[in-house]
C-alpha cells in the first residue's frame, strides 16, 4: 500500500482549492478547468474536470450547477482528512529531535496529544548513519533552541541581528549580520547561519557560522538590505564543480545526501548508467566541498573546472607524500 494515496495528495489538494474558491464566488466550467490545469499533472486536466462537473451524470457531486455556474453542495472550507500512514508519518516527524526547533512548546504538546494513539512510521533506531560526524548539535539544549528561534525571527522579520560567536580557538567575535538562511548539513549533523556581515551600513562578504558556536544573538530594529539575495548570488563562484558519479557502493544516494546543503543540478545518463552533477558553491564552502568529494574516492570523477581539479590533485599528492613518509619511518624503526 502506498504511503500517500492519489486521492489524499495532489487530487485532494486540487479539489480542496476549488471548493475554497467556489465558496467565495460561483465558478464556470472554464474556471474549474483552469485551476485543475494550473495545480495538477498533465493528465489531470483530462480526467478530473469531468468528474467535478458531473459530466454524463457521473462524478463526485460536490458541486451543483445553476445557470452554467457551479457552487459547493456543502458550505464552509473542506476538512483536512489524513490517512493512517500520513498520521504515522507526521508522528515520526514530531518525534524527530530537531522538530522542537521549529515549533514552540504548546504546539509540540498539541501534536503529542492529537497523535497520542498513533504509532510513528519509523524512529531513529531504524536507521544506521554512515559518513556522519558523531559530534552533532545538541538540539535539546534550551540555549541552543533559543538562539535558533531568535535567528529564525530575524530571518522572518527581515531584520539585522547582532551575533557573538566563539571560534574553535576560543576567540570571540561580535558583529552585525544580515541573516540569509539557516543551513543543515546531514554529514556534520549541524545547523549553520548563512549571512552577510554588515559594517557601517555596508555588506562585507558571506559567512557561515555553526550555531553551536554562537554564544548570543539579538534582533535589531533595522531591516536587512533589500539587495541581500542578489548580493549573495554575485558572490557565488563563477563556475560550478562538475562531477560524474557511478552508483558503485550506493554512490548516488550517498552523494545526494552528503551534498544536500549545496545547490546542484543533476542529470542521469541511461546509456552509461552515470549521473552528471553541477555543484554551485561559494568561496567559504570550497574547503568543505574539496574534503567531501575526496571522501568518495573512485565513485566520482571531477570533470572541472581546472582550478578546482588542481586543488584536488594537490591534496591527493600531499596525502600520498605523508603516507610515504610514515611508511619509511615505520620501516626504519
SVG drawing of the C-alpha trace seen along z (x, -y; Angstrom):
<svg xmlns="http://www.w3.org/2000/svg" viewBox="-30 -53 96 55">
<polyline fill="none" stroke="black" stroke-width="0.4" points="0.0,0.0 1.3,-3.5 2.1,-5.8 0.2,-8.7 -2.7,-7.7 -3.5,-9.7 -6.9,-10.8 -5.3,-12.2 -2.4,-14.0 -2.5,-16.2 -6.1,-15.4 -7.4,-16.1 -5.5,-19.3 -6.8,-20.5 -10.4,-19.7 -10.0,-21.5 -8.7,-24.6 -11.6,-24.6 -14.1,-24.3 -12.5,-27.2 -12.7,-29.4 -16.2,-28.3 -17.4,-29.1 -16.4,-32.7 -17.8,-33.0 -19.6,-30.8 -17.3,-29.2 -17.7,-28.4 -16.6,-25.1 -13.7,-27.1 -12.7,-28.4 -12.6,-24.9 -10.6,-23.6 -8.1,-26.4 -7.5,-25.7 -7.0,-22.0 -4.6,-22.7 -2.6,-25.1 -2.3,-22.8 -2.5,-19.3 -0.4,-17.0 -0.5,-16.9 -3.2,-14.1 -5.2,-15.6 -6.8,-18.3 -8.2,-15.5 -9.8,-13.4 -10.6,-15.5 -12.8,-18.4 -15.3,-15.9 -15.7,-14.3 -16.1,-17.7 -18.7,-18.9 -20.6,-15.6 -20.4,-15.0 -22.7,-12.3 -24.3,-12.2 -21.2,-10.7 -18.9,-12.4 -18.2,-13.4 -21.3,-15.6 -19.5,-18.0 -20.5,-20.9 -24.0,-21.8 -24.9,-23.6 -27.1,-26.7 -27.2,-28.6 -23.8,-27.2 -22.2,-28.2 -21.0,-25.9 -21.3,-26.2 -20.3,-23.8 -23.0,-21.4 -21.8,-21.9 -20.8,-25.3 -17.5,-26.1 -13.9,-25.1 -13.4,-21.4 -11.9,-19.4 -8.4,-18.1 -8.5,-14.3 -5.4,-12.3 -4.8,-8.6 -3.4,-6.4 0.0,-6.4 0.0,-10.1 -0.7,-10.4 2.1,-7.9 4.5,-9.9 3.6,-13.1 4.1,-11.4 7.6,-10.3 8.4,-13.9 7.1,-15.2 9.4,-12.8 12.5,-13.9 14.9,-15.7 15.0,-18.7 11.3,-19.3 11.1,-21.4 13.4,-23.9 10.5,-24.8 7.6,-24.7 7.0,-26.1 6.3,-24.0 2.5,-24.4 2.5,-23.3 4.6,-20.3 2.2,-19.4 -0.8,-19.7 0.8,-17.4 1.6,-14.8 -2.0,-15.0 -3.6,-14.7 -1.3,-11.8 -1.2,-10.1 -2.7,-6.8 -0.7,-6.8 2.4,-4.7 5.2,-6.5 6.1,-5.3 9.7,-5.0 12.1,-6.2 15.8,-6.9 16.6,-3.3 15.5,-2.2 18.5,-4.0 22.2,-3.3 24.0,-6.5 27.2,-6.3 29.5,-9.1 28.2,-11.3 30.0,-13.1 29.3,-11.9 29.5,-15.3 26.3,-16.8 24.5,-19.8 22.8,-19.4 19.2,-20.1 17.7,-19.5 19.9,-22.3 17.5,-25.1 20.0,-27.8 20.7,-26.3 16.9,-26.3 16.6,-29.9 19.4,-31.0 17.9,-29.1 14.5,-30.7 15.9,-34.2 17.8,-33.8 14.6,-32.5 12.8,-35.6 15.5,-37.8 15.1,-36.0 11.3,-36.0 11.0,-39.7 13.8,-40.8 16.0,-42.3 19.7,-42.7 21.0,-40.6 23.9,-41.1 25.8,-37.8 28.5,-36.9 30.5,-33.9 33.3,-31.8 35.9,-30.4 37.5,-27.0 40.5,-28.7 38.2,-30.3 38.3,-33.8 35.0,-35.7 33.7,-38.0 30.7,-40.3 29.3,-41.6 26.2,-42.6 24.9,-40.2 22.1,-40.2 20.8,-36.7 20.0,-34.9 19.1,-31.4 19.7,-28.5 21.5,-25.6 21.6,-22.0 24.5,-19.6 23.5,-16.0 27.2,-15.0 28.0,-17.1 24.5,-16.9 24.8,-20.7 22.9,-23.8 24.8,-26.9 23.8,-30.5 24.4,-31.8 24.6,-35.6 26.5,-38.7 28.4,-40.7 27.3,-44.4 29.7,-47.1 28.8,-50.8 25.7,-50.1 27.6,-48.2 27.7,-44.4 31.1,-42.8 31.3,-39.2 29.5,-36.0 29.9,-34.0 28.7,-30.6 28.6,-30.2 28.0,-27.0 25.0,-27.5 26.7,-25.5 29.5,-28.2 27.1,-31.2 27.0,-32.4 24.4,-35.1 22.2,-36.7 19.9,-39.7 17.4,-41.0 18.0,-44.7 15.3,-47.2 16.6,-48.0 16.0,-45.9 18.3,-43.8 19.5,-45.4 16.9,-44.9 19.5,-43.6 20.8,-40.9 19.8,-37.9 21.3,-39.5 24.5,-40.4 24.9,-36.8 24.2,-35.5 27.0,-37.6 29.4,-36.0 28.8,-32.6 31.9,-31.1 31.8,-31.8 32.0,-28.1 30.2,-25.2 32.1,-22.0 31.1,-19.3 31.4,-15.6 30.5,-12.3 29.0,-9.7 28.7,-6.0 26.4,-4.0 29.2,-1.8 28.8,-1.4 25.4,-3.1 27.2,-6.2 24.1,-8.1 22.3,-8.0 25.4,-8.8 26.5,-11.8 23.0,-13.3 22.7,-13.0 26.1,-14.4 25.7,-17.3 22.2,-18.2 23.2,-21.6 24.6,-22.6 22.7,-24.0 23.1,-21.5 21.7,-20.3 21.8,-16.6 21.2,-14.6 21.1,-10.8 22.5,-9.2 20.6,-6.0 23.2,-4.9 26.2,-5.0 24.3,-4.5 26.1,-7.5 24.9,-10.8 26.3,-14.1 26.1,-16.8 26.9,-20.5 27.5,-21.9 27.2,-25.6 29.2,-26.9 30.8,-29.9 34.4,-30.5 33.5,-29.9 32.3,-26.4 35.4,-25.4 37.4,-23.6 34.3,-21.6 33.5,-20.6 37.0,-19.5 37.2,-17.3 33.7,-15.8 34.4,-14.9 37.8,-13.4 36.0,-11.1 34.1,-9.4 37.2,-8.1 36.6,-6.3 32.9,-6.7 33.2,-10.1 35.2,-11.8 35.8,-15.5 35.4,-17.0 36.0,-20.6 36.8,-23.4 40.5,-23.1 41.3,-25.3 39.3,-23.1 40.8,-19.9 44.3,-21.3 43.5,-21.7 42.2,-18.2 45.3,-16.8 47.5,-18.9 45.7,-17.5 46.0,-13.9 49.7,-14.4 50.3,-15.7 48.3,-12.8 50.4,-10.4 53.6,-12.1 52.5,-11.8 51.7,-8.1 55.2,-7.5 56.9,-9.4 55.0,-7.3 55.9,-4.0 59.6,-5.0 59.6,-5.9 58.0,-2.6 60.5,-0.7 63.4,-2.4 62.2,-1.5"/>
</svg>
